Amino acid sequence: MHDRPEHKPLRPSWRCPNCGILWPCSAAKLRLLGQYRNDRPGLLAHMTKVQEEAEADLAKLNPDTALPDLTPRFVGWAEAR
């Protein structure tokens, strides 16, 4: 049996430790869509909370830099199409 890599955010940078890209990576999005397959409002609420955590972490990492709008990254992809 092969262990599947975890695609959870590496905090406080909010990058995927496996992909190295900004989290949520494609693998994380697919996992979350599967977890919340029958609860899109729950997914949106979860991702809104996660976005707030990311904003707090990223603001501490870069106190002199204005953060971009993180909504497309964290919530926009999860909205119903």
Secondary structure, 3 states (H helix, E strand, C coil): CCCCCCCCCECCCCECCCCCCECCCHHHHHHHHHHCCCCHHHHHHHHHHHHHHHHHHHHHHCCCCCCCCCHHHHCHHHCCC
